[in-house]
Amino acid sequence: ADFIVADDLDTLVTRMNALTPDAPVRPDHIRAQIEARDGQLDNPFGKDAQITAIRGARAYRGDRLIRTAKPHAILDPANGPLIAVRLNILTRKSLGGLHSDLQGRVLTPEGTVLPGLYAAGEVCGFGGGGYHGYNALEGTFLGGCLYSGRLAGQNA
Ligand SMILES: Cc1cc2nc3c(=O)[nH]c(=O)nc-3n(C[C@H](O)[C@H](O)[C@H](O)COP(=O)(O)OP(=O)(O)OC[C@H]3O[C@@H](n4cnc5c(N)ncnc54)[C@H](O)[C@@H]3O)c2cc1C
């Protein structure tokens, strides 16, 4: 229900606007942006930040070997069809919410222990809880969730 596939941009945008009539996009605006981007593709000295970043990433040999879709002109029919995806907003990370100590005990705003309340997982904040020091590294949350759950359970 969130995907629209069309062979040309006008059809795509018309159907996008039918799907989200409360947030319509302008066909001329979309076309101008894509044409500007496509126009930079054949220019090795182009200023399009996204294409520059893609070129930088693809200079890495490992990426050159495994990437299957080479950068190409979006509006070239040979590369079609065009696909639009309706985005839905979700909470990606809460990064905490409850201040807790290393035993999983929830602390009051004054920093004293709130008796009987424990927190585990992302809600206890891997930065604030101290499991990750002062930061939270991408891809390392589940370990902290399990570890904080174990500690909170043991201490409870
Ligand atoms: C897209 C995405 C990709 C991720 N990728 C990785 C990854 O590659 N590696 C990694 O380590 N971590 C990753 N994470 C982070 C990791 O998934 C989360 O940190 C972890 O799942 C949090 O687990 P949790 O049990 O603490 O909280 P949650 O899984 O959020 O569980 C909280 C639960 O509480 C329920 N709840 C909320 N309010 C109430 C209420 N009032 N009453 C009853 N229930 C309630 C919710 O429905 C939910 O089921 C990713 C997260 C996201 C969103």
The ligand as an ORCA input file, in Angstrom:
! r2SCAN-3c Opt
* xyz 0 1
  C      15.208      0.299     12.888
  C      16.057     -0.116     14.051
  C      17.230     -0.823     13.828
  C      18.011     -1.231     14.899
  N      19.142     -1.940     14.647
  C      19.869     -2.409     15.661
  C      21.027     -3.227     15.433
  O      21.373     -3.532     14.300
  N      21.733     -3.659     16.497
  C      21.392     -3.346     17.777
  O      22.055     -3.763     18.705
  N      20.310     -2.549     18.031
  C      19.541     -2.093     17.011
  N      18.440     -1.306     17.256
  C      18.128     -0.930     18.637
  C      17.452     -2.064     19.395
  O      16.562     -2.749     18.535
  C      16.672     -1.458     20.559
  O      17.546     -0.707     21.370
  C      16.057     -2.560     21.400
  O      15.194     -3.368     20.620
  C      15.262     -1.964     22.541
  O      14.726     -3.045     23.295
  P      13.877     -2.740     24.572
  O      13.340     -4.054     25.054
  O      14.662     -1.922     25.558
  O      12.712     -1.768     24.089
  P      11.556     -2.063     23.011
  O      11.946     -3.188     22.095
  O      11.222     -0.729     22.439
  O      10.391     -2.626     23.927
  C       9.566     -1.765     24.670
  C       8.199     -2.414     24.694
  O       7.362     -1.718     25.597
  C       6.074     -1.624     25.033
  N       5.379     -0.536     25.700
  C       5.544      0.815     25.557
  N       4.729      1.473     26.359
  C       4.002      0.549     27.036
  C       2.974      0.625     28.029
  N       2.530      1.786     28.500
  N       2.450     -0.530     28.497
  C       2.909     -1.745     28.037
  N       3.880     -1.871     27.115
  C       4.414     -0.729     26.613
  C       6.325     -1.395     23.564
  O       5.196     -1.752     22.792
  C       7.500     -2.355     23.325
  O       7.074     -3.650     22.965
  C      17.632     -0.892     16.199
  C      16.459     -0.173     16.426
  C      15.686      0.208     15.362
  C      14.401      0.962     15.618
*
